[in-house]
């Protein structure tokens, strides 16, 4: 149960909600720009704004092939791109200062 003081503090502030979305890199380690764009556009259409984003390294991919004596290797880093969105669910009425 919230105290009267806590309720007053809540009444004097905007209230926000947050959503966290994770988008993995493509198999070759590149950022999936198309998927990121779709996630951001979808959230924006629902009133969300992108607050911050960061990449969380989740591993390294390494493949090696040997074709007729020629070795080819591919190395890439896989990241989890974390997007944090926010939207206001209640605005404080700043005109009402009783």
JORA-V479522 format. One record per backbone hydrogen bond with DSSP energy under -1.0 kcal/mol. NH is the residue of the N-H (numbers start at 1). CO is the residue of the C=O. Records with the same first field share a line. If there is no record, write none. Layout:
NH: CO ; CO
This chain:
7: 3
8: 4
9: 5
10: 6
11: 7
12: 8
13: 10
15: 90
17: 87
19: 85
21: 83
23: 81
25: 79
26: 30
29: 26
33: 31
36: 32
37: 33
38: 34
39: 35
40: 36
41: 37
42: 38
43: 39
44: 40
45: 41
46: 43
47: 44
48: 43
49: 86
51: 84
52: 84
54: 82
56: 80
58: 78
59: 78
61: 76
63: 74
65: 72
67: 70
70: 67
72: 65
74: 63
76: 61
78: 59
80: 56
81: 23
82: 54
83: 21
84: 52
85: 19
86: 49
87: 17
89: 15
90: 15
94: 92
96: 93
